[in-house]
Each structure stands twice: as C-alpha cells, then as structure tokens.
Amino acid sequence: MMTLRRWAYLGALTIVALSPLPAGAASNEVVIVHRASMADLEALATAGNWRELGDHLNDIAPAERNAHWEGLVEQSALGELTPLLGTGGGIVAKLEMIDRYYPSYPSLADSDKFLELRGKVGLETFQQCFEFSEDQTTEVKPEACRNALWNFVTLKPLRYDIATPAAHMVAARFAQATAAPFFAVATQAPHGEAACTDAGINDAVVAGLGQEPQGPEAKGARFLLKTCWDKVQAPVVEAFGKESPGSLYMKNACPTLMAHNALQSLRAKRCEGIAAEK
C-alpha cells in the first residue's frame, strides 16, 4: 500500500514520502532515513564501497552537484562495472548495472574511461546473451537480445568501437541484412568512416537492399550505399546484374545507382522503369 506522508527536514535527516510502509509500521508512522553528505560519499569512495556509494549519489541535492560530485559518480560507476569484465553471471543483472549509471548520470557521457568500460562490458554481455539464447539455456529470446543491443548501440554518444562489433554479432546470429542498420550507426560515430572498409559491410549492404524498403535493414543498406559509395558500389552493381526486373533489390538500389550513373544500357532502363512506376 502506498501512503502519502508529509515532507520534513531535520538537519541531515529526511522523511521519505510516497514510499511503501515497512513491515509492521503503522499507517501514521513517520519513517526517517539518513541523507548522505558529500563527506559521506567521499568516505565511501575512499573505502571502495562502490555499491553503497552508488546508492547514495542522489542524496546530494541538484544545486550541490558540482564537478567533485561528478567525479564521485565516475568513481562509483568504474568501481561497480570493472568487476563485471570477463565474468559470467546474470545477463539482465549486468545490463541493469550499466543502466544504473548511464544515461541516469549524463555527466558520464564526458568520461572516456566509463564509455570504454561500458562498451566492453555491454558487448561481452550481449555476446553471452546470444550464446545462451542459441543454446536455449535461458528464456531470453535472441530477438530480445538484438533489440536491447540496438538500444545500447544507438544511445549517444555513438561509438564506432561499439556499433561495429555489434554489427558482426547480429550478422552471425541472424542474417547479414540485420547488420546493415548497425553499420549505419557506426559510420555516424567519430572515426566512423572506417566502417566503410569493414570486411562485413559489403554483405550487409547487398543483403539489406533485398529487404522490404520500409524495413530497418533496407533503410540501413540504402544509407550505407550513399555514405560508403566508393567502397560498396562494385559488389552492389555486380549483385544488381543478377536481379530480376522489379525486385526489392532494384527498388532499393536504383535511386543511388542512377544518381551516380553507375548503370548502362539495359540495367539503366530497368531502373528508369522502376522510377516511372512511382
């Protein structure tokens, strides 16, 4: 039962409002909890009590959350996530630990140490998720792993070193076309131009162009065809020659191929026919 109680402040003590009643407590009983001070957080950090520190970071009022507090947030996040590297354990629990800190604490977007650690722990966990779902040793469905991975990859700031391994991960677990949206994200991250030379991008683009135009795979493939034109045009044009007129592949590929004058004679006429149908 949720009970609305009055707010009151007694020095470092705060009355909890809108919280469940403890077992055995009367409905009119006031429950008082301790609000940690900055000094308390510093003591927890010095002692390496990362879990407790993380539990009390929000005890500091918003107006008092300065650069020093942000430093304590980073310490707490690194302290809790580092032991998760290279370990098994619960998939959901590890992903919840990542979410506990980001994007809950936006200042961590400026921490290269945290973002790198988040990426490593997250990718390890998703690989574990796909392996477990494939072996049917858990109730986690591979589609759920993929959807969660997509949310993980697209959370800004975008990182090439997260999106590219994720593309290979889904390509191995599902189909090559599934990797196209992930590669598209990779190209939009800093240093993302390197994704255009990735060994898996040609297969992802060619496969993605064969999907329904409004689907994420086709959208990702069309984006990559434009963005990585110099690198992917050859396999795309080669695959075009094997397609039957009016195929999904042609519908997806023709606009960019025609824009680059990449087709001649009969192949170009096929694209012109598709354009005339629209």
Wavefront OBJ file of the C-alpha trace (Angstrom):
o trace
v 0.000 0.000 0.000
v 1.373 3.419 -0.975
v 0.841 6.082 1.680
v 1.332 9.803 1.156
v 3.235 11.289 4.062
v 4.285 14.818 4.815
v 7.785 16.049 3.988
v 10.088 17.294 6.759
v 13.798 18.018 7.053
v 15.703 17.631 10.295
v 19.301 18.533 9.533
v 20.761 15.595 7.608
v 17.587 13.550 8.093
v 14.801 13.412 5.523
v 11.327 11.961 5.828
v 10.545 9.582 2.972
v 7.365 10.356 1.023
v 5.326 8.169 -1.313
v 7.157 5.019 -0.263
v 5.828 1.628 0.864
v 5.358 1.201 4.592
v 7.964 -1.023 6.269
v 6.652 -4.292 7.633
v 4.893 -3.743 10.941
v 4.790 0.055 10.628
v 1.559 1.885 11.391
v -0.060 3.958 8.633
v 0.578 7.197 10.544
v 4.178 6.380 11.450
v 6.905 8.690 10.121
v 9.880 6.842 8.622
v 13.178 8.717 8.744
v 16.236 7.874 6.685
v 19.705 9.384 6.583
v 20.708 11.583 3.662
v 24.377 11.169 2.880
v 26.509 14.306 2.759
v 29.351 14.957 0.339
v 31.737 13.956 3.115
v 29.881 10.658 3.464
v 30.259 9.993 -0.268
v 33.958 10.802 -0.103
v 34.371 8.345 2.761
v 32.595 5.612 0.818
v 34.817 6.257 -2.205
v 37.953 6.129 -0.082
v 36.821 2.805 1.357
v 35.937 1.453 -2.098
v 32.328 0.816 -1.093
v 31.071 1.332 -4.628
v 27.646 -0.217 -4.242
v 26.794 1.917 -1.219
v 28.266 4.973 -2.886
v 26.087 4.379 -5.938
v 23.049 4.015 -3.718
v 23.615 7.446 -2.182
v 24.786 9.595 -5.087
v 21.356 11.174 -5.438
v 21.286 12.138 -1.774
v 23.142 15.252 -2.839
v 20.693 17.990 -3.816
v 20.798 19.009 -7.515
v 22.060 22.503 -6.677
v 25.074 20.966 -4.896
v 26.084 18.533 -7.653
v 29.354 20.069 -8.763
v 32.387 18.744 -10.630
v 33.570 16.973 -7.491
v 30.261 15.122 -7.244
v 30.531 14.151 -10.916
v 33.968 12.750 -10.140
v 32.436 10.582 -7.420
v 29.810 9.400 -9.913
v 32.578 8.316 -12.268
v 34.487 6.547 -9.494
v 31.366 4.696 -8.422
v 30.498 3.655 -11.977
v 34.014 2.396 -12.701
v 34.144 0.655 -9.350
v 30.922 -1.281 -9.927
v 31.369 -2.095 -13.611
v 35.030 -3.149 -13.653
v 34.461 -6.450 -11.780
v 31.882 -7.425 -14.425
v 34.514 -7.689 -17.170
v 35.285 -11.239 -18.236
v 32.719 -12.774 -15.922
v 29.634 -14.891 -16.449
v 26.650 -14.242 -14.265
v 23.211 -12.898 -14.955
v 22.744 -11.103 -18.256
v 19.893 -8.927 -17.016
v 21.733 -8.030 -13.806
v 24.784 -6.822 -15.728
v 22.740 -4.754 -18.157
v 20.818 -3.250 -15.251
v 24.120 -2.295 -13.638
v 25.114 -0.417 -16.793
v 21.725 1.333 -16.882
v 22.117 2.216 -13.223
v 24.751 4.738 -14.259
v 24.085 5.706 -17.847
v 22.113 7.541 -19.055
v 20.956 8.105 -15.471
v 24.039 10.283 -14.879
v 24.543 12.358 -18.063
v 27.968 13.643 -16.963
v 29.358 10.180 -17.715
v 28.991 10.974 -21.420
v 32.189 13.005 -20.981
v 34.110 10.165 -19.318
v 36.171 8.223 -21.852
v 37.082 5.682 -19.171
v 33.443 4.969 -18.393
v 32.307 4.856 -22.021
v 35.076 2.426 -22.921
v 34.255 0.216 -19.938
v 30.526 0.407 -20.691
v 31.225 -0.731 -24.235
v 33.386 -3.679 -23.192
v 31.021 -4.926 -20.503
v 27.985 -4.398 -22.709
v 29.373 -6.226 -25.743
v 30.537 -9.130 -23.592
v 27.102 -9.356 -22.030
v 25.254 -9.276 -25.354
v 27.534 -11.942 -26.771
v 26.677 -14.025 -23.724
v 23.002 -13.255 -24.345
v 23.140 -14.534 -27.930
v 25.089 -17.641 -26.972
v 22.672 -18.535 -24.189
v 19.605 -17.941 -26.350
v 21.112 -20.080 -29.110
v 21.818 -22.931 -26.701
v 18.326 -22.493 -25.214
v 19.808 -22.481 -21.732
v 17.790 -19.419 -20.763
v 14.398 -17.968 -21.559
v 15.998 -14.950 -23.219
v 14.946 -14.854 -26.858
v 17.564 -13.848 -29.445
v 15.255 -11.145 -30.796
v 15.107 -9.601 -27.333
v 18.922 -9.626 -27.189
v 19.073 -7.928 -30.598
v 16.549 -5.237 -29.660
v 18.356 -4.482 -26.408
v 21.667 -4.353 -28.280
v 20.175 -1.851 -30.733
v 19.138 0.414 -27.866
v 22.603 0.039 -26.361
v 24.354 0.924 -29.626
v 22.164 3.910 -30.520
v 22.445 5.603 -27.125
v 24.555 8.713 -27.646
v 27.396 9.405 -27.778
v 27.663 6.982 -30.688
v 30.825 4.870 -30.714
v 32.360 3.150 -33.705
v 34.036 0.584 -31.434
v 30.623 -0.496 -30.130
v 28.448 -0.355 -33.244
v 30.866 -2.263 -35.498
v 31.316 -5.318 -33.235
v 27.561 -5.262 -32.666
v 27.021 -5.439 -36.447
v 29.177 -8.564 -36.652
v 27.382 -10.024 -33.664
v 23.907 -9.781 -35.178
v 25.141 -10.899 -38.603
v 26.483 -14.094 -37.048
v 23.326 -14.748 -35.028
v 20.686 -13.746 -37.598
v 21.324 -12.761 -41.220
v 23.739 -10.448 -42.993
v 20.991 -7.897 -43.662
v 20.477 -7.439 -39.914
v 23.924 -5.873 -39.666
v 23.151 -3.007 -42.072
v 21.471 -0.688 -39.517
v 24.298 -1.300 -37.037
v 26.965 -0.469 -39.627
v 24.960 2.649 -40.491
v 25.191 3.750 -36.858
v 28.928 3.034 -36.866
v 29.501 5.370 -39.824
v 27.865 8.231 -37.910
v 30.171 7.915 -34.904
v 33.543 9.669 -34.611
v 36.066 7.862 -36.855
v 33.096 6.032 -38.347
v 34.456 6.320 -41.869
v 36.471 3.206 -41.041
v 33.225 1.208 -41.042
v 33.054 1.617 -44.832
v 36.154 -0.577 -45.145
v 34.931 -3.238 -42.724
v 35.093 -6.788 -44.080
v 31.400 -7.390 -43.391
v 29.864 -4.260 -44.861
v 29.534 -5.471 -48.475
v 27.487 -8.497 -47.480
v 25.353 -6.367 -45.155
v 24.573 -3.797 -47.846
v 23.826 -6.311 -50.602
v 21.615 -8.374 -48.297
v 19.879 -5.304 -46.859
v 18.985 -3.967 -50.293
v 16.986 -7.130 -50.871
v 14.622 -6.398 -47.978
v 11.336 -4.511 -47.778
v 12.063 -0.804 -48.457
v 10.439 0.415 -45.221
v 12.281 -2.081 -43.026
v 15.332 -1.107 -40.934
v 17.605 -3.425 -42.925
v 16.808 -1.767 -46.261
v 16.969 1.724 -44.772
v 20.364 0.961 -43.277
v 21.613 -0.519 -46.552
v 20.461 2.493 -48.586
v 22.187 4.822 -46.133
v 25.393 2.814 -46.397
v 25.214 2.736 -50.196
v 25.226 6.542 -50.196
v 27.697 7.014 -47.363
v 30.193 4.332 -48.393
v 29.661 4.564 -52.146
v 33.312 4.267 -53.170
v 33.722 1.059 -51.139
v 30.462 -0.772 -51.795
v 29.497 0.200 -55.337
v 31.264 -2.721 -57.040
v 29.521 -5.562 -55.175
v 26.188 -3.716 -55.314
v 26.381 -3.265 -59.092
v 27.507 -6.870 -59.522
v 24.543 -8.139 -57.491
v 22.218 -5.843 -59.459
v 23.004 -7.752 -62.641
v 21.654 -10.954 -61.098
v 18.322 -9.455 -60.056
v 15.036 -9.840 -61.869
v 13.214 -6.667 -63.003
v 11.140 -5.010 -60.294
v 12.791 -6.844 -57.406
v 13.075 -5.313 -53.937
v 16.806 -5.060 -54.508
v 16.297 -2.897 -57.570
v 13.746 -0.697 -55.839
v 16.210 -0.022 -53.026
v 19.364 0.312 -55.096
v 18.188 2.143 -58.217
v 17.965 5.731 -56.875
v 21.596 5.804 -55.731
v 22.891 3.823 -58.693
v 21.178 6.190 -61.112
v 22.409 9.245 -59.212
v 25.985 8.019 -59.686
v 25.444 6.966 -63.315
v 26.638 3.531 -62.307
v 24.430 1.628 -64.747
v 24.444 1.373 -68.506
v 22.109 0.224 -71.264
v 19.575 -2.390 -70.184
v 20.370 -2.114 -66.480
v 19.729 1.625 -66.530
v 16.439 1.108 -68.355
v 15.338 -1.282 -65.628
v 15.882 1.453 -63.047
v 14.105 4.002 -65.229
v 11.134 1.646 -65.406
v 11.003 1.413 -61.600
v 11.153 5.206 -61.336
v 8.282 5.514 -63.807
v 6.129 3.191 -61.681
v 6.311 5.506 -58.645
l 1 2 3 4 5 6 7 8 9 10 11 12 13 14 15 16 17 18 19 20 21 22 23 24 25 26 27 28 29 30 31 32 33 34 35 36 37 38 39 40 41 42 43 44 45 46 47 48 49 50 51 52 53 54 55 56 57 58 59 60 61 62 63 64 65 66 67 68 69 70 71 72 73 74 75 76 77 78 79 80 81 82 83 84 85 86 87 88 89 90 91 92 93 94 95 96 97 98 99 100 101 102 103 104 105 106 107 108 109 110 111 112 113 114 115 116 117 118 119 120 121 122 123 124 125 126 127 128 129 130 131 132 133 134 135 136 137 138 139 140 141 142 143 144 145 146 147 148 149 150 151 152 153 154 155 156 157 158 159 160 161 162 163 164 165 166 167 168 169 170 171 172 173 174 175 176 177 178 179 180 181 182 183 184 185 186 187 188 189 190 191 192 193 194 195 196 197 198 199 200 201 202 203 204 205 206 207 208 209 210 211 212 213 214 215 216 217 218 219 220 221 222 223 224 225 226 227 228 229 230 231 232 233 234 235 236 237 238 239 240 241 242 243 244 245 246 247 248 249 250 251 252 253 254 255 256 257 258 259 260 261 262 263 264 265 266 267 268 269 270 271 272 273 274 275 276 277 278
